[in-house]
Structures are given as C-alpha cells and as structure tokens.
Amino acid sequence: MKDPLDKINVKKLIDREDFETLFTAQLDLTPEEIERIHNVYYPTYTTFITNEVSYVDAWIAIRNLFISQETQIGERHGN
C-alpha cells in the first residue's frame, strides 16, 4: 500500500513506490510518463544517493529535472 503523500519523508531514502506517489498523487500521468519515472527518474535519484548527494538535494534535483524535461505535463494541466 502506498503511503499518503504527506507521510513520505524526502529527508530519508525514498523507495520506488513512494517516489512514484510523489508524482502521481499530484499529476494525472500517462502510463508512458509513469514508466519514465521508473526507468529514468528513479534510477537517476538513486545514482545521486549513491554518489553521496543528500536525500533532500537528490529529490529537489530530480523534481526540477522532471519539470524541465516533461513540459507536456505542464501544458496538459495548463501550468
């Protein structure tokens, strides 16, 4: 069972399921976009962690990368 969004602590290592929840709880994503979260963004997040980037900084970097790369989501939501 996925944690509620407010229970996910980005100050600790985020597991793959909670990582997905951080995006899908707020955005209506296509299956392809969710697949990219699993195959691109989460592995990048774990690479940052492996290279001793703090949990918070890794999350912020991935969130910003996602926003900059997935512009169609913003267009679809009118933002």
TIRO-2110 file (N, C-alpha, C; in Angstrom, 1 decimal):
// TIRO-2110
0.8, -1.2, 0.0, N, 1, A
0.0, 0.0, 0.0, CA, 1, A
0.9, 1.2, 0.0, C, 1, A
0.5, 2.2, -0.8, N, 2, A
1.3, 3.4, -0.9, CA, 2, A
1.1, 4.3, 0.3, C, 2, A
2.1, 5.0, 0.7, N, 3, A
2.0, 5.9, 1.8, CA, 3, A
1.2, 7.1, 1.3, C, 3, A
0.4, 7.8, 2.1, N, 4, A
-0.2, 9.0, 1.7, CA, 4, A
0.9, 10.0, 1.5, C, 4, A
0.7, 10.9, 0.6, N, 5, A
1.7, 11.9, 0.2, CA, 5, A
2.3, 12.6, 1.3, C, 5, A
1.5, 13.0, 2.3, N, 6, A
2.1, 13.7, 3.5, CA, 6, A
2.9, 12.9, 4.4, C, 6, A
2.9, 11.6, 4.2, N, 7, A
3.7, 10.7, 5.0, CA, 7, A
5.1, 10.4, 4.4, C, 7, A
5.3, 10.8, 3.2, N, 8, A
6.6, 10.5, 2.5, CA, 8, A
7.6, 11.5, 3.0, C, 8, A
8.7, 11.0, 3.5, N, 9, A
9.7, 11.9, 4.0, CA, 9, A
10.9, 11.9, 3.0, C, 9, A
11.1, 13.1, 2.4, N, 10, A
12.2, 13.2, 1.4, CA, 10, A
13.5, 13.4, 2.1, C, 10, A
13.5, 13.5, 3.4, N, 11, A
14.8, 13.5, 4.1, CA, 11, A
15.4, 12.2, 4.4, C, 11, A
14.7, 11.1, 3.9, N, 12, A
15.2, 9.8, 4.0, CA, 12, A
15.1, 9.2, 2.6, C, 12, A
15.8, 8.0, 2.4, N, 13, A
15.8, 7.3, 1.1, CA, 13, A
14.3, 7.0, 0.8, C, 13, A
13.9, 7.4, -0.4, N, 14, A
12.5, 7.2, -0.9, CA, 14, A
12.6, 5.9, -1.7, C, 14, A
11.7, 4.9, -1.4, N, 15, A
11.6, 3.7, -2.1, CA, 15, A
10.8, 4.0, -3.5, C, 15, A
10.9, 3.1, -4.4, N, 16, A
10.4, 3.3, -5.7, CA, 16, A
8.9, 3.6, -5.7, C, 16, A
8.2, 2.9, -4.9, N, 17, A
6.7, 3.1, -4.9, CA, 17, A
6.4, 4.5, -4.3, C, 17, A
7.0, 4.9, -3.3, N, 18, A
6.7, 6.3, -2.7, CA, 18, A
7.2, 7.3, -3.7, C, 18, A
8.3, 7.1, -4.4, N, 19, A
8.9, 8.0, -5.4, CA, 19, A
7.8, 8.3, -6.4, C, 19, A
7.2, 7.2, -6.9, N, 20, A
6.1, 7.3, -7.9, CA, 20, A
5.0, 8.1, -7.3, C, 20, A
4.6, 7.8, -6.1, N, 21, A
3.5, 8.5, -5.4, CA, 21, A
3.7, 10.0, -5.4, C, 21, A
4.9, 10.5, -5.2, N, 22, A
5.2, 11.9, -5.1, CA, 22, A
4.8, 12.6, -6.4, C, 22, A
4.8, 11.9, -7.5, N, 23, A
4.4, 12.4, -8.8, CA, 23, A
2.9, 12.2, -9.1, C, 23, A
2.5, 10.9, -8.9, N, 24, A
1.2, 10.6, -9.4, CA, 24, A
0.1, 11.1, -8.4, C, 24, A
0.4, 11.4, -7.2, N, 25, A
-0.6, 11.9, -6.3, CA, 25, A
-1.0, 13.4, -6.7, C, 25, A
-0.1, 14.0, -7.4, N, 26, A
-0.4, 15.4, -7.8, CA, 26, A
-0.7, 15.6, -9.2, C, 26, A
-0.3, 14.7, -10.1, N, 27, A
-0.4, 14.8, -11.5, CA, 27, A
-1.1, 13.7, -12.1, C, 27, A
-1.9, 13.9, -13.2, N, 28, A
-2.5, 12.9, -13.9, CA, 28, A
-1.6, 12.5, -15.0, C, 28, A
-0.8, 11.4, -14.8, N, 29, A
0.2, 11.0, -15.7, CA, 29, A
-0.2, 9.8, -16.6, C, 29, A
0.3, 9.8, -17.8, N, 30, A
0.1, 8.7, -18.7, CA, 30, A
0.9, 7.5, -18.3, C, 30, A
0.6, 6.3, -18.8, N, 31, A
1.4, 5.1, -18.5, CA, 31, A
2.9, 5.3, -18.9, C, 31, A
3.1, 6.0, -20.0, N, 32, A
4.4, 6.2, -20.5, CA, 32, A
5.2, 7.2, -19.6, C, 32, A
4.5, 8.2, -19.1, N, 33, A
5.2, 9.1, -18.1, CA, 33, A
5.5, 8.4, -16.8, C, 33, A
4.7, 7.5, -16.4, N, 34, A
4.9, 6.7, -15.2, CA, 34, A
6.1, 5.8, -15.4, C, 34, A
6.2, 5.2, -16.6, N, 35, A
7.3, 4.3, -16.9, CA, 35, A
8.6, 5.1, -16.9, C, 35, A
8.6, 6.4, -17.4, N, 36, A
9.8, 7.2, -17.3, CA, 36, A
10.2, 7.5, -15.9, C, 36, A
9.2, 7.6, -15.0, N, 37, A
9.6, 7.8, -13.6, CA, 37, A
10.3, 6.6, -13.1, C, 37, A
9.9, 5.4, -13.4, N, 38, A
10.5, 4.2, -13.0, CA, 38, A
11.9, 3.9, -13.7, C, 38, A
12.0, 4.2, -15.0, N, 39, A
13.1, 3.8, -15.7, CA, 39, A
14.2, 4.9, -15.9, C, 39, A
13.8, 6.2, -15.7, N, 40, A
14.8, 7.3, -15.8, CA, 40, A
15.0, 8.1, -14.5, C, 40, A
13.9, 8.6, -14.0, N, 41, A
14.0, 9.5, -12.8, CA, 41, A
14.4, 8.8, -11.5, C, 41, A
13.8, 7.6, -11.2, N, 42, A
14.2, 6.9, -10.0, CA, 42, A
15.6, 6.4, -10.1, C, 42, A
16.1, 5.8, -11.2, N, 43, A
17.5, 5.4, -11.2, CA, 43, A
18.4, 6.6, -11.1, C, 43, A
18.0, 7.7, -11.7, N, 44, A
18.9, 8.9, -11.5, CA, 44, A
18.9, 9.4, -10.1, C, 44, A
17.8, 9.3, -9.4, N, 45, A
17.7, 9.7, -8.0, CA, 45, A
18.7, 8.7, -7.2, C, 45, A
18.6, 7.4, -7.4, N, 46, A
19.4, 6.5, -6.7, CA, 46, A
20.9, 6.7, -7.0, C, 46, A
21.2, 7.1, -8.2, N, 47, A
22.6, 7.4, -8.6, CA, 47, A
23.1, 8.6, -7.8, C, 47, A
22.3, 9.6, -7.6, N, 48, A
22.7, 10.8, -6.8, CA, 48, A
23.0, 10.3, -5.4, C, 48, A
22.1, 9.5, -4.8, N, 49, A
22.2, 9.0, -3.4, CA, 49, A
23.5, 8.2, -3.3, C, 49, A
23.8, 7.3, -4.3, N, 50, A
25.0, 6.5, -4.3, CA, 50, A
26.2, 7.4, -4.3, C, 50, A
26.1, 8.5, -4.9, N, 51, A
27.3, 9.5, -5.0, CA, 51, A
27.2, 10.5, -3.9, C, 51, A
26.5, 10.2, -2.8, N, 52, A
26.6, 11.0, -1.6, CA, 52, A
25.9, 12.3, -1.7, C, 52, A
25.0, 12.5, -2.6, N, 53, A
24.1, 13.7, -2.6, CA, 53, A
23.1, 13.5, -1.5, C, 53, A
22.8, 14.5, -0.7, N, 54, A
21.8, 14.3, 0.3, CA, 54, A
20.5, 13.9, -0.2, C, 54, A
19.7, 13.3, 0.6, N, 55, A
18.3, 12.8, 0.1, CA, 55, A
17.5, 14.0, -0.3, C, 55, A
17.5, 15.1, 0.4, N, 56, A
16.7, 16.2, 0.0, CA, 56, A
17.2, 16.8, -1.3, C, 56, A
18.5, 17.0, -1.4, N, 57, A
19.0, 17.6, -2.6, CA, 57, A
18.8, 16.7, -3.8, C, 57, A
18.9, 15.4, -3.6, N, 58, A
18.6, 14.5, -4.7, CA, 58, A
17.2, 14.6, -5.2, C, 58, A
16.2, 14.7, -4.2, N, 59, A
14.8, 14.8, -4.6, CA, 59, A
14.6, 16.1, -5.3, C, 59, A
15.1, 17.2, -4.8, N, 60, A
14.9, 18.5, -5.5, CA, 60, A
15.5, 18.5, -6.9, C, 60, A
16.7, 17.9, -7.1, N, 61, A
17.3, 17.8, -8.4, CA, 61, A
16.4, 17.0, -9.4, C, 61, A
15.9, 15.9, -8.9, N, 62, A
15.0, 15.1, -9.8, CA, 62, A
13.7, 15.8, -10.0, C, 62, A
13.1, 16.4, -9.0, N, 63, A
11.9, 17.1, -9.3, CA, 63, A
12.1, 18.2, -10.3, C, 63, A
13.2, 19.0, -10.2, N, 64, A
13.4, 20.0, -11.2, CA, 64, A
13.7, 19.5, -12.5, C, 64, A
14.5, 18.4, -12.6, N, 65, A
14.7, 17.7, -13.9, CA, 65, A
13.4, 17.3, -14.5, C, 65, A
12.6, 16.7, -13.8, N, 66, A
11.3, 16.2, -14.2, CA, 66, A
10.5, 17.4, -14.8, C, 66, A
10.4, 18.5, -14.1, N, 67, A
9.7, 19.6, -14.6, CA, 67, A
10.2, 20.2, -15.9, C, 67, A
11.6, 20.2, -16.0, N, 68, A
12.2, 20.8, -17.2, CA, 68, A
12.1, 19.8, -18.4, C, 68, A
12.0, 18.5, -18.1, N, 69, A
12.0, 17.6, -19.2, CA, 69, A
10.6, 17.2, -19.7, C, 69, A
9.7, 17.2, -18.8, N, 70, A
8.3, 16.7, -19.1, CA, 70, A
7.4, 17.9, -19.3, C, 70, A
7.7, 18.8, -20.2, N, 71, A
6.9, 20.0, -20.4, CA, 71, A
5.5, 19.7, -20.9, C, 71, A
5.3, 18.6, -21.5, N, 72, A
3.9, 18.3, -22.0, CA, 72, A
3.0, 18.1, -20.8, C, 72, A
3.4, 17.8, -19.7, N, 73, A
2.6, 17.6, -18.5, CA, 73, A
2.1, 19.0, -18.1, C, 73, A
2.9, 19.9, -18.0, N, 74, A
2.5, 21.3, -17.6, CA, 74, A
1.6, 21.9, -18.6, C, 74, A
1.8, 21.6, -19.9, N, 75, A
0.9, 22.1, -20.9, CA, 75, A
-0.4, 21.5, -20.8, C, 75, A
-0.5, 20.2, -20.5, N, 76, A
-1.7, 19.5, -20.4, CA, 76, A
-2.5, 20.0, -19.2, C, 76, A
-1.8, 20.3, -18.1, N, 77, A
-2.5, 20.8, -16.9, CA, 77, A
-2.7, 22.3, -16.9, C, 77, A
-2.3, 23.0, -18.0, N, 78, A
-2.5, 24.4, -18.1, CA, 78, A
-1.5, 25.3, -17.2, C, 78, A
-0.4, 24.7, -16.8, N, 79, A
0.6, 25.4, -16.0, CA, 79, A
1.8, 25.6, -16.8, C, 79, A
END
